[in-house]
């Protein structure tokens, strides 16, 4: 199925919202980001380490060597300081020796995975996330990479990416990352405005990031991403515009502009953020509109929802060619391949199953002390789950659903099977967010502002319980 061609929006009038007040009111609701379907909140403890081990053995017995290459994710939970906005699984500590013990247990987990899966399987993608992976020093990172190379076989063209806290690296450390085989970086910036940085307890000068960006380019990294957050305390339309101007000057290959999810009842650190300093929903939509227009005017391709890339970046190429995918790290160029997840709280995907490791270090270590895979919950997908996942991912990635192609792949009459959902799209069609034809649906340019709401129509679990308080606002 080919990707829909979404044209870059014209630079909007700063006095005119790209959506109506009625739409804003209607969509001031919460909903999933759909890095998976079903979403992680649907995982159950009835799916445990034994179920996960069976999924690994099934892949091995089905001919793992002939299967598509694996993707690897390694979670490094440690950070030296607390960022108030953060909703990640992290451990704040200045004791770097704690990472040595963690690596010992990662080695145990890798061996347990390999026992079931097989050693030396090809890998086409590696991502180190956190926390802050650069909390590890050079020797610790070298040890981790040696561990992974001893268990898996990295393809020559494999993407090897790592999340970078600019406050923890310099040009020498970037050189070490090159020597360890990393070819992609993601800089955690969030915002360049000093007042915003102070409000979220993450101060880092733009000059520091610019120097690192220049050093990374000199070292030949294949793609450099910059993470930003929209909707932070003290952030205004003008301050965000100045941040984006600085971003465009530094010109990363990719930009992820995430919407801040304020959920203080779930994430204790966010209780330090003053609610009255957060921008309103109309301001956030205007910020998003201006951000999309500013970045597109600077030559970036709007990939969808929160991702942008330069036209020759593999992510933009994948969008044009209809090869875009979405996984637990966001939009990706990699096919929907099996994902082996390592470390505390890490989420993996093997066959028609999802799994998540224990969320605390004590529980993670306890499982491994018992020579058990540290999986605490997960899900075996049903036939209906697989069908709806295909529809939702087509909406999120291509902005287009071909009824015939989906129906043929899953042996259903799409129009008949999804008659209630197609009827429920009526108001979205009337508002100009979706075009609905006999054989397909297509997200409009305006609809991309609310693409999560469109996908939510096909979420059986969400429609069943209507409990969305656990999710972030969709705008």
C-alpha positions, 0 to 999 in steps of 0.5 A, spaced: 500 500 500 502 506 497 503 512 502 498 518 501 502 524 499 501 529 504 502 536 502 506 541 506 502 546 509 502 554 507 505 558 513 499 560 517 496 567 519 498 567 526 492 570 528 488 564 525 487 557 528 488 552 523 482 548 526 475 551 529 474 553 536 468 547 535 474 542 533 478 544 539 473 543 544 471 536 541 478 534 541 480 536 548 480 529 550 485 524 551 488 518 547 493 513 545 499 515 541 499 508 538 506 506 538 503 499 538 496 496 538 493 494 543 496 499 547 501 497 553 496 499 558 492 492 555 498 488 557 496 483 562 500 479 568 497 473 566 502 473 560 509 472 563 516 469 562 514 462 560 509 465 555 515 469 552 519 464 552 514 460 548 514 465 543 522 465 542 522 458 541 516 458 536 520 463 532 526 459 533 523 453 531 519 456 525 526 458 522 529 464 525 535 464 521 531 465 515 526 470 518 527 478 518 532 481 522 531 483 529 531 489 532 534 490 539 532 495 544 536 496 551 533 500 556 538 504 561 534 507 566 539 511 570 540 519 570 544 524 574 539 529 575 531 529 574 527 533 569 520 535 571 517 533 565 519 526 564 515 520 564 520 515 562 522 509 567 528 512 570 532 512 576 536 518 579 543 517 582 550 520 581 553 513 583 555 511 576 558 504 579 550 502 580 551 501 572 556 496 573 551 491 577 546 493 572 550 491 566 551 484 570 544 483 570 543 485 563 548 480 561 544 474 564 538 477 561 541 476 554 544 469 555 537 467 557 534 470 551 539 467 547 538 460 550 531 460 547 532 464 541 538 462 538 545 465 538 548 470 532 541 472 529 542 478 524 540 485 527 538 490 523 536 496 528 539 497 535 536 503 539 539 505 546 534 509 550 533 511 557 533 514 562 540 517 559 544 511 556 550 516 556 550 516 563 554 510 562 561 512 561 565 509 555 568 503 558 561 501 560 558 502 553 564 498 550 562 493 555 555 493 553 556 493 546 561 487 547 555 483 550 551 485 544 556 483 539 557 476 542 550 474 542 547 477 536 550 478 529 549 486 526 548 487 519 553 491 516 548 496 514 544 496 521 542 502 524 545 503 531 542 509 535 543 512 542 539 517 545 544 523 548 543 528 554 548 533 551 550 535 558 553 528 559 558 528 552 563 532 548 566 531 542 571 526 545 565 521 547 562 522 540 568 519 537 568 513 542 561 512 540 563 512 532 568 507 534 563 503 538 559 502 531 553 507 533 551 511 526 545 515 529 544 520 535 538 523 538 539 529 542 535 530 548 534 538 547 526 539 549 527 547 548 532 552 548 528 558 552 532 559 558 526 560 562 522 554 560 529 550 561 529 552 568 521 551 569 523 543 567 530 543 571 534 542 564 538 547 563 543 546 557 545 552 552 544 552 545 551 553 544 553 547 547 548 543 543 550 546 536 558 544 538 556 537 539 552 537 532 558 540 529 562 535 532 557 529 530 557 531 523 564 532 522 565 524 525 560 522 520 554 520 523 548 518 518 542 521 521 542 526 527 535 527 531 533 532 535 527 531 541 523 537 542 517 538 547 511 542 545 506 544 551 512 545 557 511 550 562 513 558 561 513 556 553 509 561 549 508 561 541 514 566 541 519 562 545 517 556 541 518 560 535 525 562 537 527 555 539 525 552 532 529 558 529 535 555 533 533 548 531 533 550 523 540 553 524 543 547 527 539 543 522 538 536 525 536 530 520 530 529 524 526 532 529 521 529 534 516 534 536 512 531 542 506 534 545 507 534 553 503 529 557 501 532 564 499 526 568 502 528 575 497 523 578 502 517 574 509 521 574 511 524 581 516 528 578 511 532 574 508 535 580 513 540 581 511 543 574 506 549 576 499 547 572 498 555 571 504 556 567 502 550 562 500 553 555 492 552 554 489 547 549 488 553 543 495 555 544 498 548 543 494 547 537 497 554 534 504 552 536 503 546 533 500 549 527 506 554 527 511 549 528 509 545 522 509 551 518 516 553 520 519 546 519 516 545 512 518 552 510 525 550 512 525 544 508 523 539 513 518 533 511 512 533 515 512 525 517 506 525 521 503 527 528 510 529 531 516 527 526 519 531 521 525 529 517 529 532 511 527 530 504 533 525 503 533 522 510 531 515 510 525 517 514 522 521 509 524 517 503 520 511 507 514 516 507 514 517 500 515 510 498 510 507 503 515 503 507 514 507 514 512 503 520 511 505 527 514 502 533 515 503 541 520 508 539 516 512 534 516 512 527 521 508 523 524 506 517 525 498 519 519 493 517 515 491 522 520 486 525 521 482 531 523 487 537 528 484 543 527 488 548 533 488 554 533 491 561 528 494 566 521 496 563 523 494 556 517 492 551 518 487 546 514 484 540 515 477 538 511 474 533 504 476 535 506 477 542 508 483 546 512 483 553 514 488 558 520 487 563 519 488 570 519 495 572 523 496 578 530 494 579 529 489 585 524 485 581 528 485 575 534 483 579 530 478 582 527 474 576 534 474 573 537 471 580 532 465 579 534 464 572 528 467 569 526 472 563 524 478 567 518 479 563 512 481 568 506 482 563 504 482 556 499 480 551 498 475 546 494 478 540 488 475 537 486 475 530 481 481 531 487 485 534 492 484 528 486 486 524 485 493 527 493 494 528 494 493 521 488 499 520 491 503 526 498 503 523 496 504 516 492 511 519 498 513 523 503 511 518 500 512 511 494 516 512 490 512 508 487 505 509 486 501 502 479 497 504 481 491 499 488 490 501 486 490 508 480 485 507 484 481 503 490 480 508 486 478 514 480 475 510 474 479 512 470 484 508 472 491 510 466 495 509 462 490 513 466 488 518 468 495 520 461 498 519 460 501 526 467 504 525 465 507 518 459 510 521 462 513 527 467 517 522 461 521 519 462 527 524 470 527 522 468 527 515 463 532 516 469 536 519 474 535 514 478 531 517 477 524 513 475 523 506 471 517 506 470 513 499 468 506 497 474 503 497 479 507 502 479 512 507 484 518 507 487 523 512 486 530 510 491 535 511 487 538 517 486 531 519 493 530 521 492 535 527 488 529 530 490 523 527 490 520 534 483 521 534 481 518 527 485 512 529 481 511 536 475 510 532 478 503 530 480 501 537 476 496 540 478 496 547 478 504 547 471 504 545 469 498 550 471 502 556 471 509 554 476 510 560 481 515 557 484 519 563 490 514 563 492 517 556 495 524 554 491 530 551 491 529 543 492 536 542 
